[in-house]
Amino acid sequence: MRFGTVDIDADGLEGAILAHTLRLGNGAGAIKKGAVLTANTIERLRKAGYRQVMVAQLEPGDVREDAAAASLAEHLIGPSVTASQASTGRCNLYSNYLGLLMVDRDRVDAGNRISESITVATLPAYSLVPPSSMIATIKIIPFAVSEDDLEAWAAVLSDGPAIRVAPFKRFDAGLILTELPGVGQSLLERASRAQRARLSALGSQVRREVRCEHSIDAVARAIANLQEEGCNPILLLGASAIVDRGDVIPSGLQKVGGAVVHLGMPVDPGNLLMVGTLDETTVFGLPGCARSLNPSGFDHVLRRFLVGEPVDSTLISGLGVGGLLKEVPDRPMPRNLSSTRDAKKNIVAVVLAAGASRRMGQANKLTVPVDGTPMVARVVDALRQSGIKKTFVVTGHAPEAIRDALGDRDVELVHNPDYEEGMGSSVRTGVAAVGDEVDGVLIALGDMPWVSTDVIGRLIDAFSRGGDLSIYIPMFGRKRGNPVLWSSRHFPELRQLSGDVGGKALFHAHAAAICYVDVESASVNIDVDTPEALHQLGIDSHDE
């Protein structure tokens, strides 16, 4: 391919590719970059005063950029990946289903070294990829590349696809939770929920759960029982961490005839992982951080297991580079000497206070005093005391009453003229007011006056700007509650909500992104909808 500046009257200009968009002036429009010049377009450029143009002129053996990108995609991917239609030399690649991205780095690197004109970029190998998500892109830099370079790429890829998605296989797991005196049932419930959610998000399930004392004999019996029932893998989460091959859980596995394959891993959090076998069954001794859904080393190993990769010492010992993961709030020794509540997290709050409170009769429930403070004002106070820097209050019905109830509190009032449509419209209005320069938004209900600063703080502590989790929901017992903390990646969807469901409408579509945060307060499940509810809670709706 020849590239450069050519006189407008030069022979052979017709058929060349315009290198840059040229405007014609006087409302005559423009001829865009990449256009193939014709006699007509050349004449239009001449009339517009152009005497020279920068073009690419193809030579024998050249392949146009879109054709080159599409051809490379055919060689690069397998049936688990879909390629978009090539345009402007770019072809994007998408996963066909939930799985792990498998990339042959050696071959992709070898291909990228063939020519600077042909590039392939991918997500990191072993990334968790949802269906229809973009996993790689092919970009042809110039307007054409040589057929020889494409054939060299094809030779590199002759052994099969270098980019594919490995689907998760379905497993029926067994779960063993050990107990010691003084271990609260809420801790066990939390651990159980986390493992069930972790497996469910990847297409598997906990078939049976066993709770037993933290002793070698009890652990051995539990492992044997779950193996007999066909559970594989078996997950063991001890009341205390595994610190040695002679500890309770490894010893219990060995007593029943199993073997410890590897103890410890170069990934933090997740160092204290045990991998063992019992005949054809894989046994995982989980690190304590697995009690939550925050990403840990166990997630990396579990995902590899679920796509059928052998989980052995070679795999585990090779995870150290990149193994320093993000901090988790429950870690016993935080890396940062300051509080785990990262002051750099830019989280704002939206309080929904637009409803008409029809079931309350004449009273506007949000202005009813609770312990001497209007209900909606108590919610705002809790947010401020939790460190939330900015709070938006969405009004609708009786906005003046809400404004008066809030007094001189530092909030930004946002009116929702469509509040009668339902909660979805208020979420939409509030998130639109927040803008895009924040990390997340905590959406709180104005009729939940007992939500504490501790609950809000736990949600903020759990929040991470990166990783797979992006929706943080408080859990008390087995019931999820409010408020809910949303990462900014969900703002476009929240701004499209309608109806009376609110953000809950998105939970199913993003189940794998939800982090359930256990709290010790039933306040996350208590809202006030009727005068009877006020009375039961010791509040007089007429005391205004």
N, C-alpha and C positions, 0 to 999 in steps of 0.2 A: 504494500500500500504506500502510495506517495501522499505526503501531507505538506501543505504549505500555501502560500499566497499566490494566486493566479490572476492574470489580467482578465477582465470581464469579457474581452473579445477574443480570448485565446481559443484555439481549436481544441476540441475534446473536452470542453468544460461541461457540456451537457452530459448528464449521468453521474457527475461528481456529487459528493455529499457535503452539504454546507456544515462548516465546523461550529459556527456560532449564530445565534438568532440575530437577524438584521431587520431593523424597523424601516418602513418605507416612508413614513411621514405623511402629513396632510390627510390623516384619517385613512390611509391606504392599507393599514394593517402591518403585518410583519411576515417574514419567511423564517420559519423556526429552524433551530439547530437540528441536524439530522435529515433535513429535507433533501430529496434527490432532485438536483437541478434539471429543469426542462427548458426548452426554448422559451416558453412563456415566462417562467420565473426569472430567467436570465434577463429578458427584456424589461421586466418590472424593476429589477435591480439597477439596470442601466438607466432607466428613466428616473429612478430615485437618486441618481448621482453617484452610485458606486462605480469605481473604476477597477477595483481589485476586490477579490473575495478570498477568504481562507477556506480551503476545501480538502477533503480526503478523496483520493482517486484510486479505485480498486485496480489491482493487477491480477494476472492469472494466478490461481492458487489461493486467493484471498476468500475468506468467508465472512459475510456480514455479521455484525455483532449479535443480533437477535438469533440468527440461525446457529451461531457458534454457542451461545448460552444454552439454547434448547438441546443441541447435540450433546454438550457436556453433561447436562442433567440426565439424559438417558443412560449414560455410562456410569454416572456417579451414584445413583440411588437404586433402591430395591422397591418391592411392592408395598412396603410399609411407609413409604414417603410419596407425596404428591408434589409435582412441580407446577408452578404457575406458568401462565403464558409469558414468554420472554418479551420485554419491552425496554427500549433504550439500553440494550445490552445487559439487562438484569433479569435473572430468573430466581425467584424465591422458592424455597423448599419447605413443605409443611408436613407435620406428623399426621398419620392417618388414625392414630388412636393413642390412648394413654400408655406410656411406657418409658423406657430409658433410652436416651440417645446413644447409639453406638457409633463411634467414629474411628476409622483406621487412620490414626494420626500420621503414621509413617508415609502412607500413600498420598494423603492430602498434602502433606508437606512436600513430598517429591513432585507432585503435580504443580504446586504453586511455584516451585523453583524452575519449571520448564520455561516460562515466559512471564515477564512482568505484566503482560497484557491480559493474562487470564488468571482470575483470582476466585478462590472459594473461601468463604468464612463461615464458621459454624459456632453453635453454642458449645460450651465445654462438654467433653465426653462424659457420659453417665448423668447428664442433666435429666431431671424428671420433666417430661413434656406432656402436656394435655393434648387431647385431640384437636386437630386443625391449628395448632400453634406453629409459628415460624421457627425452624430449627437451623436453617442455613441459607446463604444467598450466594449466587454466582454472579459475578460482575465482569463483563468484558470492558476493558478500559478504553481502547480506541474504537473506531467505527468498524474495524474489521481485523481479523487475525489470520495468520497463515494456516492453511490446511495441515501443514506439517506439524505445527504445534498442537493442533487438536488431535492428530493421530498419535502424538507422543503421550498426551493425556490418556487417550484410549488404551494405550499399551500399559500405562501405569495401573489402570483400572481393569485390566483384563481378567483378574482373578475374581471379579464380582464386585458388588456395590461397596463403596467405602463409607457410605452414610446410610444407616438404617435405624429403625426404632424397634427395640426388643419389647414385645408385649409382656405384661405381667401375667403369670400363671395363677390359677386360683388354688389356694391352700386352705385347709381346715386346721387351724392352729389350736394348740392347747396352751393355757395360761396358768401358771402356778404363782401365787402370791404367798410369801411366808410372813408369819406374824411373831412378834415378840411382845411381852407385857409392856403396856403403855403405848403401843402403836394404835392410834385412833382409826376407827373404821372409815372416817372421811378420807384419810390418806390412802387406804386400800381402794376405796371407791374411785378416787381420782386416778390411781394407777390403772385400774381396770378399764375405765372409760378411755384413757389415753391409748391403751393397746388396741381396744376394739375400734376406735376411730382411726388409728394408724393403719391397721390392716384393711379396714373397710375402704379407706380412700384409695387403696392399691388393688382392690378387687378380691380380697381374701376376707376371712372371718375367724373369730375366736369360736371354735366349736364347743369347747367346754372349759370352764374355769374351776380351779381347785385352790382352796386356801388351807394352809397347814402351818404347824408350828415350825419355827426356824431351827430345825435339827436335821442331822444327816439322815436318820432313819425315815423321818416324815417326808423329806425331799425325795429320797429314793423311792418310797411307795408312790408318791404322787407322779413321778416321772414314769414309773412302770405302768401305772393305771392309764395315763394319757396315751402312752405308746400302744397299749393293748387296744385302745379305742380308735386307733388309726390317726391320731393327731400328729401333724407334721407341718411346721416346726413346733417345738415346745419352747415357750418363753417362760423364763424363771426370773421373777423380780423379788429379790430378797429384802427382808426388813432391815438388813445391814449390807453394806457393799462387799463385794468379793475382793479380797486383798491378797490372796495367795491360793495356789493350787491345793493346799491342804485345808482351805476354808470349807464352810458347810455345804455350799451349793456344788462346787467341784467334787467334793467327797461324796455327796449324795449321788451324783451322776456315776462316779466310778463304782460305788457300792452296788448299783443295779447292773453293772456290766458295761457301762459306757466309757468313753475316753474324752479327755480334754484335748481339743485340737490346738487351741491358742487361748492364752489369757493375757488381756491387755491389748491396747491398740494405740497407735500414734495419732490419735484424733482427740481434740479437746473442744467441747465437752464430749465425753464418751470413753475416756481412757479405760474404765474398769469393765470392759466387755469380755465375756467368756463365750467361746464357740466350742461346742462339743458334739459328739455323735453317739448314738445308741443304735447299733445295726444300721438301718437305712434312714433313721430319723435324725434330724438336726436339732440340737439343743442350744438355745441362746441363754446365757446368764446376763441379764440386762444391767447396764449402769444405772445409777440412781436418777440421772437426768432424763431417762426414758419415762419417768412418771408424768412428764408434761409432753406436749406435742411440739415444743420448740425443737428445731433441727439439731440432731446430735450424730455422733459417729455411728450409732446403732442404725439410724435411718439409712446411711450409705450402705452398710452391710446388708440390711434387710432387703433393700431394693435389688441389690445384686442377686441375692438368694432367690427372690421372687421371679426373676427373669431367667433363672436356671443356671447362673454362673456358679462354679465351685467356690465355696467360702472356706478358704484355708489360710495357712500362715503366710503364703506368698501374697495373696490378695491383701490381707490385713496389714502386713508390714509395709506394703507399698502405698499406703494411704497417707503417709506423713506429710508429703509436700502438698500443701493446700488443706492440711488437716486441722489448722487452727481456725475453728469456726467462730461464729458470732457468739457473743456473751449471752447467757441465759440468766433470768432473774433469780433462780433458786440455787445458783452455783455457790458452794460453801466458801470458796475463796475468790471473790470477784477480781478480775484483772485490773480494774481501775480502783485506785485507792479511795476514790470518792464513792458516793452512793451509786447503786446500780441504776437508779432513775436518771437516765442520761439527760442532762439539761439541754443538750443540743437537739433533742427530739422536738420538732416544731408541731405540736398538736394543739388544735383549737377545739372548741365545743360548740355544738348547736343544741339548744333547748327547744323542744317542740311545745309551743304554748298557744296554738291557734284554734283548738277545738271549741265547740259550742257548749260542751258539758250538758247535753240535753237531759241525760239521766239524773242530773243533780237538781232538776227543777229550776227555781229562780236563781239559785246561787251559782256564781262562777267559782268552781272548786279551786282553781289555781290561785285565787286571792284569799281563800279561807285561811285564817291563822292556824299554824301548827306550832305549838309551844311558843306562841307569841310572834311568829314570823310567817308572812304569807307563804303558802306552799311553794309557789314557783320561785320565790326568793330564797327559800331553803336550798333548793336544787342549785341555784346559781352560787350561793355561798359555799356549798360543798365543792363545786368545781374550782372556785377561786382558791380555796384552802388547799386543794390538791396540787396546785402549781400550774393549772391551765392559765395561759397568759391572756387569751382572748375568748370571749363567749358571745355567740350570736343567739338572740332569742327571737324565734319566729312567732309572730302574732297573726291573728285572723279575726276571730270573734272578740268583740269588746277590747280592742287594742289599748284604749285609754286606761281601762281597769288594770291591765297587765303592766302598763307603764307606771301607773301609780303604785302598784304593789312592789315594783322593783326599786322605787325610790331613786336614790342617787348612785346605785350600783353601776360599776363600769361595764356596761354591756352595749352591744350594737343591736338595736331593734330592726328586724326585717319583716315587713308586712307581706303576708300571703293572701292576695285577693281571691285566690281559688281554694280557700281552706275548706269549703263545703264539699270539695271533691274527695277529701279524706287525707289520711296521714301521708300518703305518698306525695301529695302536692307540697306539703310542708317540708318533708325531707328534701325534695327537689329544690325548693326555694332557699332553704338554709344552706345546702351544699353549694348552690350557685353563688351565694353571697360570700362564701369562704374564699373562693378563688383557687389558684393552682400552686401557690407558693408555700404550701404547708405539707408536712409529711402524712398527716392523718387528721381525721375528725371524729370526736366522741359525740355520738348522737344520744342525747338524754331526753327523757320524758318529763314534762313539767309537773306531772301528777304522781311522782315517786319521791316524796319528801324525806324518806329515810335512807336513801342511798348515801353511803358514807364516803369520807375521803379515803379510807382504807381500800374500799372496793375500786374506786377510781384509780388510786395509786397502783393497785395490782395490775389493772389493765395497761396502764402506761408503762410499768416495768416490763410487762410481757411483750410490748410492742417492739417490732424490729422493722427498720426501713428496708431491709433486704430479705432474701430467703423466700420460702414457699408459703409462709403464713401471712395473711393480710387482713383477716377479720377476727377480732378478739371479743369473745362473748363470755360474760360471767356465768358461772354455774354454782348453784346451791343445791346440794343433794343431787338429784338426777334431773333437775329442771333448769333450763337456760333462762337468763333474765336480761335486764337492761341496767345501765346503758351499754351500747355496743361501739367499739372503736374500729373505725374503718381506715385502711391505708388509702392514700390518694389514688392508687391505681384503680380504685372502684368508683372514683368521682364521676366519670362519664356515664356509668349506669345509674348511679344514684340521682343524677340530674335528669334522668328520663323516667323516673318513677311516676306512677299514677295510682288511683284507687286508694283503698284504706288499709293496705297491708304494710306499707313502709318497707324498710330495708330487708325485712324477713323474706320478701319475694326473691331475693338473690341468694339465699342460703343454699338452696339445693344445687344451683348451678356452680357454686364455688365451695362445695363441701370439703374439698381437699385443702382449701386455704384457711379453714376455720381453726382457730386456737381457742379451746375452751379453758377458761381461767377459773380455777376453783376458788371460791370465797367462803367465808365463814358467817355470812350474814344473809338472812332471808329477805332483806330489804330489796334485793334485785328482782324479787318476784311480787312485790306489793305495790300496786297502784290503787288509786282512789277514784272510783267511777260513780258511786251512788251515795246518797245521804246515809243509807244504812251502813255502807262501808266506813264512812266518816265516824258514825256513832260507835261502831264496833271497835274502832281504833281510838276512841275517847276524844273525838274532835266534834265540836258543835258547829254545824254548817251555818248557823245564824249568828255566830260570834264573829262579827266583822267590824 
